[in-house]
Amino acid sequence: MANPTRTTALHWTTVVPVIAVAALGLTWGRELPVAAVVVVAVLLAGAVLAAVHHAEVVAHRVGEPFGSLVLAVAVTVIEVALIVTLMADGKPGSETLARDTVFAAVMITVNGIMGISLLVGALRHRVATFNPEGTGGMFATVTTITTLSLVLPTFTTTKPGPEFSTAQLAFAAVASLGLYALFVAMQTVRHRDYFLPLDEHGEVLEEHAEPPTAKAAVASLVLLLVSLVAVVGNAKAVSPAIEAGVEAAGFPLAVVGVVIALLVLAPETLAAVRAARRGRVQTSINLSLGSAMASIGLTIPSIAIASIWLTGPLVLGLGPTHMVLLALTVVTGTLTIVPGRATLLQGGVHIGLLAAFLFLAVSP
């Protein structure tokens, strides 16, 4: 874990986010030359690393599972703001932006972050151990919200096309928000012990390092939010260059959403891998599934509210290829979670599913 005592004002984790936000203010809404794109990309990478550092400081102060929840919700809130902003621009393809971004987030978190975490945990400790009760509850909630929000619109008949009617969208929004709120209550209050990291014998791991002071934790929380604003904002700043590269390569427009989702989820990915290396696989899973759940549970209600003033259609329904990948992810994830122990094989299978998603996004 990052050293929680590092509170020096001139430490790079303090300076880089501030510079990245300043660069965001200078480049927002402008067409950037290649040199500026490179500089912004470097600052983006620095902001990602700083976000991970500050998230770990906050997590060490508040303990698990609150620490994982802080990072997941913070990233998702800013991600939702980015989606709504891009949809408000009304550019071609914006009608599917929410669907593409949310589904990419689900596949990256459930298969990518969780798969890498299981691989790292199994490599370091032969078998990655986690709590199947808490993890199973998270996974069931993620699959339920995903199905209600992204699969059902393809089959409903009130409105033509893979779209919800106003009443159906309102129901999906309320259901998503309600299930997410119920999960948070279970994770942080009633069944908090189901979400604590375990050792190879199934015992709860204790944190032995001295926790940071309240002042240091508050400073890191502020800098975490600054870092995440820099990550998401600079990801949007470089998105025109990404779009140009995607168009030049002849890839589908949906690839842009996948690339941006990968950038936005980079802090959770690094934090999850570092937790898995310390044997805290449950913390890694809390980050992966918690991020997936927050992404859907907060995005769908936000889009439902924003649709009041947004013009144009809102396409949420998945196509056949993505539904097959989702179904395979649900089956594979269930088989991975039930035993509460995973080897390199389970981690490799989830990474394979992410690779299939990324390949089919490029070559549908």
N, C-alpha and C positions, 0 to 999 in steps of 0.2 A: 504494500500500500504506500501511496505517496506520503512523505513525511508531513504530518499535520502541523508541525512546529514551524514550517517555512512560511512565515508571514511577513518577511522583509518586503518593503514597499517596492523595491527595485528588482525583485525576483522576476524572471522572465514570464512566469505564469500570471503576473500582474500586468506587466508591460504589454505583452503581445495582444491580449484581448482589447486593450484600449486602442492600440495602433490599428488593429483590425476593424474596430468600429469606426475609427476616424477615416480609414480608407473606404469603408462602406459609405460614409456620408459624402466623400468626395466623388465616388464613382456611381452612386445611385442614379439610375435612369439615363446613363450615358453610354454611348457606344465606345468600347475600350479597344485600344490597339493591343497587339500581341504582347508587348512588353508589360503593359498594365495588367493584362490577364494573368501573366506569369507571377507578378508581384502579389496580386490578389489571391491566387492559388496557394502561394507560400504562406501568406497570412492566414488563409483558411485552414491549412494544415496545422499551423501553430495554435489557432483558436481551438481546434479539435483536441489537441493534446492538453491545452490549458483547461478545457472543460472537463476532461477526464480527471485531471489533478484535483480541481475544486470539488467535483462530484464525490471523489473519494474522501476528501476532508470532511464534507458535510455528512456523508454516510457514516464515517467513523464517529462523528459526534452524536448523531441521532440513533445509530445502530440500524441493524436490519430488522424488518424489510423496508423501513422508512427511507433509508438511503437510496435504494433502487427506485422507489416510488418518486422521489424528488427529481432524479435525472429523467425518468421516463415521462413524467408529466410536463416538466419544463421544456424538453425537446418537442413534445407533441403540441403544446400550446403555441409555440412559435411556428411549428410546421403548419398548423391549422391556419394561422394568420397568413402565412405565405400562400397557401392554397387559395384562400378566399381572395387575396390580393390579385393573384394571377387570373382567377376566374372573372374578377371584376373588370379586367382589361378587355375581355371579350374577344381574345384572339382565336383564330381557327384551331380547333382541337380542345378548347377550354371546357367543352361540355363533358368530356371524359376525363378531365384532369383529376378530379377527386377520386374517381374509381381507380384510375391507373396508379395514382400515388398511394392510396390506401392498400390496394392489393400488393403493390411492390413492397410496401412496408411489412405486410404480413409475411410474405415469402422470405424477405431478407431477415426478419427477426426470428420467425419460427424455424426456418431451415438453415439460414446463414449463421446468425449469432448463436443460436442454440447448438447447431451442428459443430461450429468451431469450438465452442466452449466444451462440448462433450469430447471432441478430439483432444484438446489441450489437457483437460482433466484426466482422460484415460492415459495419455502419454506420460503425464507426470506421476500418476498414482495407480496405473494399470486399470482401475475401474473408477468411473465417475459416479459418485453417490449423491443422491438427492432425495427429497421427500415426495413420494408419489401422491400423497393426499393433497398437499397444497399445489403441486405442479399439475396434477390431474384436474383440479378445480379451475386453475387458470386456463389450461388448454381447452377445457369444455366451454368456458365463457368466450374465449377467442373464437372458437369454431361456430358457436351459436350466433354471436354478433356478426361475424363475417357472412354466414349463410343468410341471416335475416336482411342484411344490408346490401350484399353484392350478388347473391344468387337468386333470391326471390324476384327481383325486378325483371329478370329474363323470362319469368314464367307467368307473371301477373297479366291480366287481360283488360283491366279498367282503362289503361292508357296504352296506345300502340307503341311498339318498340321496347327496348330494355329500360323502361322508365317507370318510376312510381307515380301514382296520382298524389295529389296534395295530402289527402288523408293517409295514404299508405306511407308516404315519406314522414309524416308527423308521427305515425305509430313506430316506424323504424327508429326514429330519433329518440323518442321517449324510452323505447325498449333498450336501445344501446346505452343511453345515459343511465338508466335504472340498473342495468346489469353491471355496468362499470362501477357505479356507486356501491352496489352490494359487494362486489369483489374487494373494493378498497376497505370497506368495513370489516370484512372477514380477514383480510391480510394484515390490517394494522391493529385490530381490537380483539375480536372474538376468537380467532384461530391464528394468532400471530405465530405460534410455535410451529405451524405447518410450513412456514416460509423462511425458517432460519437455516443457515448452512450446516451440513452434517459432515462428520469425518467418515473414514472407511468402515467404521463399526456402527454407523448410524447414530452416533452421539452428536449433540449440538456443539459446534466449534465456538470456543470462547475467544474474544479479542483481548490480547495481552498488552498491546501497545497503549501508551498513555493517550487518552483522547484529547483533541485540541480544545482550547478554551472556547467559551461562548463567543467572544469577540472574533477569534480567528474563524470560527464556523460561519458567523454572520458575514464576515468579509468574503469568505469563499462562496457563500450562497449568492451574494451580489455579483461577484466576478464570474460565477457559473452562468448566471443569466446574461451578463454582458458577453461572455464567450459564445453562448448559444445564439444570441442575436447576431453576432459576427459570423458564425457558421452558416446560419440559414440565409442571412442577408447577402453574404458574399457568394454563397451558392447560387442565389438568384442573379447576382451581378455577372457571374461567369456563365450563366445559362445561355445567353445569346451565342457565346463562342461554342458551347456544347451543341446547341441547336444547329449552328452552321456546320460543325464537324459531323453531326449525325446526318444532316441533309447531304453533305458532300459524299459521305460513305454510302448513301442510298438506304439507310436504315429507317424503320418506321418511326413516326413521331413519338410513340409511346416510350421509346428508348430514352428520351430526354427525362421523362419522369422517373425512370429507373435510376439513371445516373444521379439525379438530384437527390432521390431517396437514399442512395448509397452514401452520398456526402453528408446528408443530414443525420443519418444513423451512425456515422463514424464514431462519435463519442461513446454511444452505448456499446458498440462493437469492441472498442479498445478496453473500456471498463470491464466488460464481461470476460474478455480474454485474460486480463490481469487477475480478476477474481478466480477464474478457473485455475490459473497457474498456482495460486495459493491454496488450492483444494476446496475453494468455496464455490462449488458448481451450482448450488442452490441460488446463490446470489446472482450468478450468470443467467440462470433460467428466469429469475425474478425480473432481470433487466430485459431479456429477450421477449418473454411472453407479456410482461407488463407493458412494454413499449408497443407491442402489437395491439393489445387491448386498449391502451390509451389512444392510439392512433385512430382506431375505428370508433371507440366509445365517445371521443370528443369531436372527431371530424364530422361524422354523420349529423349530429345535432347542430353543429355550427353551420354546415352546408344547408340544412333544412331552414334555419333562420335566415341565412344569407339569400336563399332562393326567393325570399319575399321581394327583394329589390334587384336581384340578378336577372338579366334577360337571357333568353335562349333556353334550350333544353338542358336537362341534367340527366346524363346517362350513367346509371350505376350498375346495371346488369353485366355480369361477366359473360364472355364468349365460351364456346365449348372447350377450347384448349385450356383456358385458365380454370374452368370448372373441373376438368380432369386432374390438373395439377393440384388443385385445392383438395379434391377427394383423396388423392394419393397421399398428400401431406397429412390429412386427418387420420387416415388408417395407419400410416407409418409413425406419426407422432404418438398415437395411442399405444402402439406396441412398444415404443421406446419408453414411455412414461410409466406404464403399469408396474414393471419390476422395481423401479426406484434405483436401478443400477444400469449403467451403460458402458459399453466397450468402444474401441475404435470403430467397430463395424457400424454401430448406430450413428455415430457422428459422421462417418463417411457417407452413409445413406442420405442423411439430411443435406450434406454438402452437395451430393449428386443431384438432389431435387432442386436445390438453388441453381446449380449449373444448368439444369434443363430449363428452368424458368428464364434465366438470362439468355441462353441460346435461342429459345423460342421467341423472346422479345426482339432479338435482332433478326431472326429468320423465322417469322410466323408461318 
